[in-house]
Amino acid sequence: KMNRSAKSRGLNTNCHTILLIQTGRSPDTKTFSDYETLDEALEGICKTFEEHLKRTNPTKPTITYDISQLFDFIQQLPDLSCLMLEKEYGLYAPYDKDWIKTQVYELLRKQAGK
């Protein structure tokens, strides 16, 4: 399997990242958020999922989830992509859901190893 993580591809992950997300069918559920780094954007995706879990399970005092549930959530989103600033070219490069899932996996693996 090809390693598609940003670090292995030599991308600077400490750069401005814009997260584009659509949470519902309606176009007015489209939002964007900007972050100083890719990791912050990925954490923003996790936080969006956690907020979704809290809304759908309001009576549970504690909610746990595994990465497959997070990936299912990402997959069912009508739209999710990110734009990462590539300073050397002065432009933003787009990345899709599959790439984002790989980065989320790498981030969570790194956090679990701490």
PABA-757840 format. One record per residue: chain; y negated, z, x negated of N, C-alpha, C in turn. Coordinates in pm, 1 decimal. Layout:
N
<r chaine="A" n_Y="Y" n_Z="Z" n_X="X" ca_Y="Y" ca_Z="Z" ca_X="X" c_Y="Y" c_Z="Z" c_X="X"/>
...
END
This chain:
114
<r chaine="A" n_Y="117.4" n_Z="0.0" n_X="-83.7" ca_Y="0.0" ca_Z="0.0" ca_X="0.0" c_Y="-124.6" c_Z="0.0" c_X="-88.8"/>
<r chaine="A" n_Y="-218.6" n_Z="-82.3" n_X="-53.1" ca_Y="-341.1" ca_Z="-93.1" ca_X="-130.8" c_Y="-430.5" c_Z="28.4" c_X="-110.3"/>
<r chaine="A" n_Y="-485.0" n_Z="81.2" n_X="-217.2" ca_Y="-575.4" ca_Z="195.0" ca_X="-208.1" c_Y="-713.5" c_Z="143.9" c_X="-170.6"/>
<r chaine="A" n_Y="-761.5" n_Z="185.0" n_X="-54.0" ca_Y="-888.4" ca_Z="134.3" ca_X="-4.9" c_Y="-997.5" c_Z="239.7" c_X="-5.1"/>
<r chaine="A" n_Y="-974.6" n_Z="352.4" n_X="-72.8" ca_Y="-1077.6" ca_Z="455.4" ca_X="-70.2" c_Y="-1201.6" c_Z="406.8" c_X="-145.0"/>
<r chaine="A" n_Y="-1315.6" n_Z="457.4" n_X="-101.4" ca_Y="-1442.8" ca_Z="415.0" ca_X="-159.1" c_Y="-1448.9" c_Z="445.2" c_X="-307.8"/>
<r chaine="A" n_Y="-1401.0" n_Z="564.1" n_X="-346.6" ca_Y="-1406.7" ca_Z="602.9" ca_X="-488.0" c_Y="-1323.4" c_Z="507.6" c_X="-573.7"/>
<r chaine="A" n_Y="-1203.9" n_Z="471.3" n_X="-525.0" ca_Y="-1116.9" ca_Z="384.7" ca_X="-604.8" c_Y="-1175.7" c_Z="244.7" c_X="-618.7"/>
<r chaine="A" n_Y="-1259.1" n_Z="205.9" n_X="-523.3" ca_Y="-1321.3" ca_Z="73.8" ca_X="-529.4" c_Y="-1451.4" c_Z="76.1" c_X="-608.1"/>
<r chaine="A" n_Y="-1486.9" n_Z="193.5" n_X="-661.4" ca_Y="-1606.7" ca_Z="203.2" ca_X="-743.0" c_Y="-1735.8" c_Z="209.9" c_X="-663.1"/>
<r chaine="A" n_Y="-1726.8" n_Z="238.1" n_X="-533.3" ca_Y="-1848.0" ca_Z="249.5" ca_X="-452.7" c_Y="-1914.8" c_Z="383.4" c_X="-478.7"/>
<r chaine="A" n_Y="-2045.1" n_Z="382.1" n_X="-478.6" ca_Y="-2120.8" ca_Z="505.7" ca_X="-490.5" c_Y="-2125.1" c_Z="570.3" c_X="-353.0"/>
<r chaine="A" n_Y="-2051.4" n_Z="679.7" n_X="-335.9" ca_Y="-2045.5" ca_Z="745.1" ca_X="-205.3" c_Y="-2158.6" c_Z="845.1" c_X="-186.4"/>
<r chaine="A" n_Y="-2241.9" n_Z="862.5" n_X="-287.2" ca_Y="-2357.4" ca_Z="951.5" ca_X="-277.5" c_Y="-2481.3" c_Z="871.4" c_X="-241.0"/>
<r chaine="A" n_Y="-2467.6" n_Z="784.6" n_X="-142.4" ca_Y="-2580.2" ca_Z="700.6" ca_X="-104.1" c_Y="-2601.9" c_Z="708.4" c_X="46.6"/>
<r chaine="A" n_Y="-2719.8" n_Z="670.5" n_X="86.9" ca_Y="-2758.4" ca_Z="674.5" ca_X="227.3" c_Y="-2657.1" c_Z="597.4" c_X="311.2"/>
<r chaine="A" n_Y="-2612.9" n_Z="659.5" n_X="421.6" ca_Y="-2513.2" ca_Z="600.0" ca_X="509.7" c_Y="-2560.5" c_Z="611.7" c_X="653.3"/>
<r chaine="A" n_Y="-2553.7" n_Z="501.9" n_X="726.4" ca_Y="-2588.8" ca_Z="500.2" ca_X="868.2" c_Y="-2459.6" c_Z="486.2" c_X="947.1"/>
<r chaine="A" n_Y="-2439.2" n_Z="578.2" n_X="1039.9" ca_Y="-2320.3" ca_Z="578.1" ca_X="1123.8" c_Y="-2357.8" c_Z="522.6" c_X="1260.8"/>
<r chaine="A" n_Y="-2287.7" n_Z="418.7" n_X="1303.4" ca_Y="-2309.9" ca_Z="356.9" ca_X="1434.4" c_Y="-2190.2" c_Z="391.2" c_X="1521.5"/>
<r chaine="A" n_Y="-2216.6" n_Z="452.2" n_X="1636.9" ca_Y="-2106.4" ca_Z="497.8" ca_X="1720.8" c_Y="-2137.0" c_Z="471.8" c_X="1867.7"/>
<r chaine="A" n_Y="-2036.1" n_Z="426.1" n_X="1940.2" ca_Y="-2044.9" ca_Z="411.0" ca_X="2084.6" c_Y="-1930.4" c_Z="492.3" c_X="2143.4"/>
<r chaine="A" n_Y="-1964.5" n_Z="595.5" n_X="2222.2" ca_Y="-1863.2" ca_Z="688.5" ca_X="2271.2" c_Y="-1808.3" c_Z="653.1" c_X="2408.8"/>
<r chaine="A" n_Y="-1877.8" n_Z="567.1" n_X="2481.9" ca_Y="-1831.4" ca_Z="529.8" ca_X="2615.6" c_Y="-1840.1" c_Z="380.1" c_X="2637.6"/>
<r chaine="A" n_Y="-1798.9" n_Z="336.3" n_X="2755.2" ca_Y="-1802.4" ca_Z="193.2" ca_X="2786.1" c_Y="-1944.0" c_Z="138.9" c_X="2799.3"/>
<r chaine="A" n_Y="-2032.1" n_Z="222.1" n_X="2849.2" ca_Y="-2169.3" ca_Z="179.7" ca_X="2874.3" c_Y="-2245.4" c_Z="159.8" c_X="2742.7"/>
<r chaine="A" n_Y="-2321.2" n_Z="50.8" n_X="2733.4" ca_Y="-2399.2" ca_Z="26.9" ca_X="2610.7" c_Y="-2498.0" c_Z="139.5" c_X="2579.7"/>
<r chaine="A" n_Y="-2539.0" n_Z="215.5" n_X="2682.3" ca_Y="-2635.7" ca_Z="322.5" ca_X="2654.1" c_Y="-2572.4" c_Z="444.9" c_X="2588.8"/>
<r chaine="A" n_Y="-2441.6" n_Z="438.6" n_X="2558.7" ca_Y="-2377.6" ca_Z="546.7" ca_X="2482.3" c_Y="-2378.7" c_Z="515.6" c_X="2332.4"/>
<r chaine="A" n_Y="-2441.6" n_Z="405.4" n_X="2295.1" ca_Y="-2452.7" ca_Z="370.8" ca_X="2152.6" c_Y="-2559.8" c_Z="457.9" c_X="2087.6"/>
<r chaine="A" n_Y="-2523.8" n_Z="514.2" n_X="1972.6" ca_Y="-2620.2" ca_Z="592.2" ca_X="1896.3" c_Y="-2602.0" c_Z="561.6" c_X="1747.9"/>
<r chaine="A" n_Y="-2699.1" n_Z="603.7" n_X="1670.2" ca_Y="-2683.0" ca_Z="596.3" ca_X="1525.9" c_Y="-2732.8" c_Z="725.7" c_X="1466.0"/>
<r chaine="A" n_Y="-2676.6" n_Z="760.5" n_X="1353.0" ca_Y="-2718.9" ca_Z="878.5" ca_X="1277.9" c_Y="-2723.9" c_Z="837.7" c_X="1132.0"/>
<r chaine="A" n_Y="-2818.7" n_Z="894.8" n_X="1060.2" ca_Y="-2819.9" ca_Z="864.1" ca_X="917.4" c_Y="-2795.8" c_Z="988.6" c_X="836.3"/>
<r chaine="A" n_Y="-2730.2" n_Z="968.4" n_X="723.1" ca_Y="-2684.5" ca_Z="1076.5" ca_X="636.2" c_Y="-2718.1" c_Z="1042.2" c_X="491.8"/>
<r chaine="A" n_Y="-2732.9" n_Z="1145.7" n_X="412.1" ca_Y="-2763.6" ca_Z="1125.5" ca_X="270.1" c_Y="-2644.3" c_Z="1073.0" c_X="191.5"/>
<r chaine="A" n_Y="-2521.5" n_Z="1105.9" n_X="237.6" ca_Y="-2401.2" ca_Z="1063.5" ca_X="165.3" c_Y="-2294.3" c_Z="1017.3" c_X="263.9"/>
<r chaine="A" n_Y="-2196.4" n_Z="946.7" n_X="213.0" ca_Y="-2082.8" ca_Z="904.3" ca_X="294.7" c_Y="-2007.3" c_Z="1026.0" c_X="347.1"/>
<r chaine="A" n_Y="-1982.2" n_Z="1126.2" n_X="261.8" ca_Y="-1908.9" ca_Z="1245.4" ca_X="306.3" c_Y="-1977.2" c_Z="1312.4" c_X="424.5"/>
<r chaine="A" n_Y="-2111.3" n_Z="1320.0" n_X="422.5" ca_Y="-2183.4" ca_Z="1380.2" ca_X="535.0" c_Y="-2161.3" c_Z="1298.6" c_X="662.4"/>
<r chaine="A" n_Y="-2159.6" n_Z="1166.8" n_X="651.0" ca_Y="-2134.7" ca_Z="1080.3" ca_X="767.1" c_Y="-1993.5" c_Z="1102.0" c_X="820.7"/>
<r chaine="A" n_Y="-1896.8" n_Z="1113.1" n_X="731.1" ca_Y="-1758.2" ca_Z="1135.6" ca_X="773.0" c_Y="-1744.4" c_Z="1271.4" c_X="841.9"/>
<r chaine="A" n_Y="-1814.7" n_Z="1371.8" n_X="790.1" ca_Y="-1814.0" ca_Z="1502.9" ca_X="854.9" c_Y="-1879.2" c_Z="1493.9" c_X="992.7"/>
<r chaine="A" n_Y="-1978.0" n_Z="1404.7" n_X="1006.4" ca_Y="-2041.8" ca_Z="1381.4" ca_X="1136.1" c_Y="-1943.2" c_Z="1326.0" c_X="1237.9"/>
<r chaine="A" n_Y="-1851.6" n_Z="1239.5" n_X="1193.3" ca_Y="-1747.7" ca_Z="1186.2" ca_X="1281.7" c_Y="-1656.0" c_Z="1299.3" c_X="1327.1"/>
<r chaine="A" n_Y="-1615.1" n_Z="1383.4" n_X="1234.0" ca_Y="-1529.1" ca_Z="1497.8" ca_X="1268.6" c_Y="-1599.5" c_Z="1589.5" c_X="1367.5"/>
<r chaine="A" n_Y="-1727.6" n_Z="1614.4" n_X="1346.7" ca_Y="-1804.5" ca_Z="1700.2" ca_X="1436.1" c_Y="-1813.3" c_Z="1637.1" c_X="1576.4"/>
<r chaine="A" n_Y="-1831.4" n_Z="1506.3" n_X="1584.5" ca_Y="-1834.8" ca_Z="1437.2" ca_X="1713.3" c_Y="-1702.0" c_Z="1456.5" c_X="1786.7"/>
<r chaine="A" n_Y="-1591.0" n_Z="1446.0" n_X="1713.0" ca_Y="-1458.9" ca_Z="1467.0" ca_X="1772.3" c_Y="-1443.8" c_Z="1611.1" c_X="1819.2"/>
<r chaine="A" n_Y="-1487.4" n_Z="1706.6" n_X="1738.3" ca_Y="-1476.9" ca_Z="1847.9" ca_X="1775.4" c_Y="-1559.3" c_Z="1878.4" c_X="1900.7"/>
<r chaine="A" n_Y="-1677.4" n_Z="1817.3" n_X="1911.7" ca_Y="-1759.3" ca_Z="1835.6" ca_X="2031.8" c_Y="-1689.0" c_Z="1775.7" c_X="2153.5"/>
<r chaine="A" n_Y="-1623.7" n_Z="1661.6" n_X="2134.5" ca_Y="-1545.4" ca_Z="1599.1" ca_X="2241.7" c_Y="-1433.3" c_Z="1693.0" c_X="2286.5"/>
<r chaine="A" n_Y="-1363.1" n_Z="1754.7" n_X="2191.4" ca_Y="-1255.6" ca_Z="1848.5" ca_X="2224.5" c_Y="-1308.5" c_Z="1969.0" c_X="2302.3"/>
<r chaine="A" n_Y="-1424.4" n_Z="2020.1" n_X="2262.8" ca_Y="-1483.7" ca_Z="2134.4" ca_X="2332.6" c_Y="-1520.3" c_Z="2097.3" c_X="2476.1"/>
<r chaine="A" n_Y="-1573.9" n_Z="1976.9" n_X="2495.5" ca_Y="-1609.6" ca_Z="1932.3" ca_X="2631.2" c_Y="-1486.1" c_Z="1912.8" c_X="2718.4"/>
<r chaine="A" n_Y="-1377.9" n_Z="1862.1" n_X="2660.1" ca_Y="-1257.8" ca_Z="1834.1" ca_X="2739.5" c_Y="-1165.3" c_Z="1954.8" c_X="2753.3"/>
<r chaine="A" n_Y="-1191.0" n_Z="2060.9" n_X="2676.7" ca_Y="-1111.5" ca_Z="2185.4" ca_X="2684.4" c_Y="-1204.9" c_Z="2306.1" c_X="2690.5"/>
<r chaine="A" n_Y="-1289.7" n_Z="2314.2" n_X="2794.1" ca_Y="-1394.6" ca_Z="2418.6" ca_X="2796.0" c_Y="-1343.2" c_Z="2561.7" c_X="2803.9"/>
<r chaine="A" n_Y="-1220.0" n_Z="2580.6" n_X="2848.9" ca_Y="-1170.5" ca_Z="2718.2" ca_X="2864.3" c_Y="-1096.0" c_Z="2769.8" c_X="2741.8"/>
<r chaine="A" n_Y="-1067.2" n_Z="2680.8" n_X="2646.2" ca_Y="-995.2" ca_Z="2724.1" ca_X="2525.7" c_Y="-1092.7" c_Z="2788.5" c_X="2427.4"/>
<r chaine="A" n_Y="-1064.9" n_Z="2913.7" n_X="2385.2" ca_Y="-1154.8" ca_Z="2978.6" ca_X="2289.2" c_Y="-1145.7" c_Z="2916.5" c_X="2148.9"/>
<r chaine="A" n_Y="-1027.3" n_Z="2868.9" n_X="2114.4" ca_Y="-1006.9" ca_Z="2807.7" ca_X="1982.8" c_Y="-933.6" c_Z="2675.6" c_X="2001.9"/>
<r chaine="A" n_Y="-981.8" n_Z="2574.5" n_X="1933.2" ca_Y="-918.8" ca_Z="2442.6" ca_X="1944.0" c_Y="-878.3" c_Z="2397.7" c_X="1804.6"/>
<r chaine="A" n_Y="-752.8" n_Z="2357.9" n_X="1791.5" ca_Y="-706.8" ca_Z="2301.7" ca_X="1664.5" c_Y="-662.6" c_Z="2158.5" c_X="1690.0"/>
<r chaine="A" n_Y="-663.6" n_Z="2078.7" n_X="1584.4" ca_Y="-620.4" ca_Z="1939.9" ca_X="1596.4" c_Y="-565.5" c_Z="1893.1" c_X="1462.7"/>
<r chaine="A" n_Y="-489.9" n_Z="1784.6" n_X="1468.6" ca_Y="-442.1" ca_Z="1726.5" ca_X="1342.8" c_Y="-504.6" c_Z="1588.5" c_X="1325.4"/>
<r chaine="A" n_Y="-481.2" n_Z="1531.3" n_X="1211.0" ca_Y="-547.9" ca_Z="1406.1" ca_X="1176.7" c_Y="-507.0" c_Z="1291.0" c_X="1269.1"/>
<r chaine="A" n_Y="-385.1" n_Z="1294.8" n_X="1322.3" ca_Y="-343.8" ca_Z="1185.7" ca_X="1412.7" c_Y="-427.3" c_Z="1187.6" c_X="1540.5"/>
<r chaine="A" n_Y="-463.2" n_Z="1307.2" n_X="1588.9" ca_Y="-549.0" ca_Z="1316.0" ca_X="1707.3" c_Y="-689.7" c_Z="1264.6" c_X="1676.4"/>
<r chaine="A" n_Y="-739.2" n_Z="1297.5" n_X="1558.2" ca_Y="-869.8" ca_Z="1248.0" ca_X="1515.4" c_Y="-867.1" c_Z="1095.6" c_X="1505.6"/>
<r chaine="A" n_Y="-761.4" n_Z="1039.7" n_X="1447.5" ca_Y="-750.3" ca_Z="894.1" ca_X="1435.1" c_Y="-739.2" c_Z="826.6" c_X="1571.5"/>
<r chaine="A" n_Y="-666.3" n_Z="889.6" n_X="1665.4" ca_Y="-658.4" ca_Z="835.3" ca_X="1801.6" c_Y="-796.8" c_Z="831.3" c_X="1865.4"/>
<r chaine="A" n_Y="-874.1" n_Z="937.4" n_X="1845.3" ca_Y="-1010.3" ca_Z="942.9" ca_X="1897.5" c_Y="-1094.2" c_Z="829.9" c_X="1837.6"/>
<r chaine="A" n_Y="-1087.0" n_Z="814.4" n_X="1706.8" ca_Y="-1162.8" ca_Z="707.9" ca_X="1639.3" c_Y="-1121.7" c_Z="572.4" c_X="1694.6"/>
<r chaine="A" n_Y="-991.7" n_Z="551.3" n_X="1711.3" ca_Y="-941.0" ca_Z="422.0" ca_X="1757.2" c_Y="-987.0" c_Z="389.5" c_X="1898.8"/>
<r chaine="A" n_Y="-996.8" n_Z="490.7" n_X="1985.8" ca_Y="-1034.0" ca_Z="463.8" ca_X="2124.7" c_Y="-1184.8" c_Z="445.9" c_X="2144.1"/>
<r chaine="A" n_Y="-1264.8" n_Z="475.1" n_X="2042.1" ca_Y="-1409.1" ca_Z="453.9" ca_X="2054.4" c_Y="-1437.2" c_Z="305.0" c_X="2070.9"/>
<r chaine="A" n_Y="-1522.4" n_Z="267.7" n_X="2166.1" ca_Y="-1555.1" ca_Z="125.7" ca_X="2182.0" c_Y="-1614.8" c_Z="64.4" c_X="2055.1"/>
<r chaine="A" n_Y="-1691.0" n_Z="144.8" n_X="1980.2" ca_Y="-1748.6" ca_Z="93.0" ca_X="1855.9" c_Y="-1771.9" c_Z="206.7" c_X="1758.7"/>
<r chaine="A" n_Y="-1733.3" n_Z="184.6" n_X="1635.9" ca_Y="-1760.6" ca_Z="277.7" ca_X="1527.2" c_Y="-1765.5" c_Z="197.3" c_X="1398.7"/>
<r chaine="A" n_Y="-1876.0" n_Z="208.3" n_X="1330.2" ca_Y="-1888.3" ca_Z="144.1" ca_X="1199.6" c_Y="-1993.3" c_Z="220.3" c_X="1119.8"/>
<r chaine="A" n_Y="-1999.5" n_Z="189.3" n_X="991.7" ca_Y="-2103.6" ca_Z="251.6" ca_X="911.2" c_Y="-2163.1" c_Z="147.7" c_X="817.9"/>
<r chaine="A" n_Y="-2284.1" n_Z="175.3" n_X="779.4" ca_Y="-2356.7" ca_Z="91.8" ca_X="684.7" c_Y="-2390.6" c_Z="180.3" c_X="565.5"/>
<r chaine="A" n_Y="-2344.3" n_Z="139.5" n_X="449.2" ca_Y="-2371.0" ca_Z="217.1" ca_X="327.6" c_Y="-2468.0" c_Z="140.7" c_X="237.7"/>
<r chaine="A" n_Y="-2567.4" n_Z="211.6" n_X="190.6" ca_Y="-2666.3" ca_Z="150.4" ca_X="102.4" c_Y="-2602.5" c_Z="119.7" c_X="-33.1"/>
<r chaine="A" n_Y="-2612.3" n_Z="-4.1" n_X="-73.3" ca_Y="-2570.5" ca_Z="-43.2" ca_X="-208.3" c_Y="-2699.2" c_Z="-67.6" c_X="-286.3"/>
<r chaine="A" n_Y="-2740.9" n_Z="38.4" n_X="-356.8" ca_Y="-2871.3" ca_Z="39.1" ca_X="-422.5" c_Y="-2891.7" c_Z="-77.8" c_X="-518.0"/>
<r chaine="A" n_Y="-2784.4" n_Z="-113.0" n_X="-591.3" ca_Y="-2799.8" ca_Z="-218.9" ca_X="-691.8" c_Y="-2834.2" c_Z="-353.6" c_X="-630.1"/>
<r chaine="A" n_Y="-2799.0" n_Z="-371.0" n_X="-501.3" ca_Y="-2829.5" ca_Z="-497.0" ca_X="-432.0" c_Y="-2943.5" c_Z="-481.4" c_X="-332.4"/>
<r chaine="A" n_Y="-2982.0" n_Z="-356.9" n_X="-303.9" ca_Y="-3090.0" ca_Z="-332.7" ca_X="-209.5" c_Y="-3053.9" c_Z="-369.2" c_X="-67.0"/>
<r chaine="A" n_Y="-2926.5" n_Z="-349.5" n_X="-30.3" ca_Y="-2884.0" ca_Z="-381.6" ca_X="105.7" c_Y="-2779.0" c_Z="-283.9" c_X="154.4"/>
<r chaine="A" n_Y="-2754.9" n_Z="-288.9" n_X="284.1" ca_Y="-2652.0" ca_Z="-205.0" ca_X="345.4" c_Y="-2528.1" c_Z="-288.4" c_X="370.3"/>
<r chaine="A" n_Y="-2413.4" n_Z="-236.9" n_X="328.5" ca_Y="-2286.1" ca_Z="-305.5" ca_X="349.3" c_Y="-2214.4" c_Z="-242.5" c_X="468.5"/>
<r chaine="A" n_Y="-2159.7" n_Z="-326.0" n_X="559.0" ca_Y="-2091.3" ca_Z="-273.3" ca_X="677.5" c_Y="-1944.2" c_Z="-240.7" c_X="650.6"/>
<r chaine="A" n_Y="-1894.8" n_Z="-136.3" n_X="717.6" ca_Y="-1753.8" ca_Z="-98.2" ca_X="707.8" c_Y="-1701.8" c_Z="-66.7" c_X="847.0"/>
<r chaine="A" n_Y="-1575.6" n_Z="-102.2" n_X="872.1" ca_Y="-1516.8" ca_Z="-90.8" ca_X="1005.7" c_Y="-1435.3" c_Z="37.1" c_X="1025.1"/>
<r chaine="A" n_Y="-1376.7" n_Z="50.1" n_X="1145.0" ca_Y="-1299.0" ca_Z="169.1" ca_X="1181.8" c_Y="-1185.3" c_Z="197.7" c_X="1084.2"/>
<r chaine="A" n_Y="-1109.8" n_Z="96.0" n_X="1046.9" ca_Y="-995.1" ca_Z="119.3" ca_X="958.1" c_Y="-1040.9" c_Z="174.6" c_X="823.8"/>
<r chaine="A" n_Y="-1147.6" n_Z="120.1" n_X="770.5" ca_Y="-1202.3" ca_Z="168.9" ca_X="644.0" c_Y="-1249.9" c_Z="312.7" c_X="661.1"/>
<r chaine="A" n_Y="-1316.6" n_Z="340.5" n_X="772.4" ca_Y="-1366.3" ca_Z="475.5" ca_X="798.9" c_Y="-1250.2" c_Z="574.4" c_X="807.7"/>
<r chaine="A" n_Y="-1141.8" n_Z="535.4" n_X="874.8" ca_Y="-1025.7" ca_Z="625.4" ca_X="885.6" c_Y="-969.7" c_Z="657.9" c_X="747.8"/>
<r chaine="A" n_Y="-963.9" n_Z="560.2" n_X="659.7" ca_Y="-916.5" ca_Z="584.1" ca_X="523.2" c_Y="-1006.2" c_Z="685.7" c_X="453.0"/>
<r chaine="A" n_Y="-1137.9" n_Z="671.3" n_X="471.1" ca_Y="-1232.4" ca_Z="762.1" ca_X="405.6" c_Y="-1221.9" c_Z="902.9" c_X="463.0"/>
<r chaine="A" n_Y="-1204.0" n_Z="914.0" n_X="596.6" ca_Y="-1187.0" ca_Z="1044.8" ca_X="660.3" c_Y="-1061.6" c_Z="1112.0" c_X="604.5"/>
<r chaine="A" n_Y="-953.2" n_Z="1036.0" n_X="594.6" ca_Y="-828.1" ca_Z="1089.5" ca_X="540.2" c_Y="-849.8" c_Z="1143.4" c_X="398.6"/>
<r chaine="A" n_Y="-915.9" n_Z="1065.0" n_X="315.0" ca_Y="-942.9" ca_Z="1107.0" ca_X="176.5" c_Y="-1029.6" c_Z="1232.7" c_X="172.9"/>
<r chaine="A" n_Y="-1131.4" n_Z="1238.8" n_X="258.6" ca_Y="-1219.9" ca_Z="1355.2" ca_X="262.7" c_Y="-1141.7" c_Z="1479.9" c_X="303.1"/>
<r chaine="A" n_Y="-1062.8" n_Z="1470.5" n_X="409.5" ca_Y="-988.2" ca_Z="1587.0" ca_X="457.2" c_Y="-881.7" c_Z="1629.9" c_X="357.0"/>
<r chaine="A" n_Y="-821.5" n_Z="1532.6" n_X="289.8" ca_Y="-723.4" ca_Z="1564.8" ca_X="186.7" c_Y="-789.4" c_Z="1640.4" c_X="70.7"/>
<r chaine="A" n_Y="-905.5" n_Z="1593.8" n_X="33.8" ca_Y="-983.4" ca_Z="1658.8" ca_X="-73.9" c_Y="-1022.1" c_Z="1801.1" c_X="-32.6"/>
<r chaine="A" n_Y="-1068.4" n_Z="1818.1" n_X="93.3" ca_Y="-1107.3" ca_Z="1951.0" ca_X="142.3" c_Y="-988.4" c_Z="2045.1" c_X="150.2"/>
<r chaine="A" n_Y="-872.4" n_Z="1992.4" n_X="190.5" ca_Y="-751.8" ca_Z="2075.7" ca_X="201.7" c_Y="-704.4" c_Z="2121.9" c_X="64.6"/>
<r chaine="A" n_Y="-734.2" n_Z="2043.5" n_X="-37.5" ca_Y="-691.4" ca_Z="2077.1" ca_X="-173.4" c_Y="-776.3" c_Z="2182.7" c_X="-240.0"/>
<r chaine="A" n_Y="-889.7" n_Z="2216.9" n_X="-177.8" ca_Y="-980.8" ca_Z="2315.1" ca_X="-238.4" c_Y="-930.3" c_Z="2455.2" c_X="-220.3"/>
END
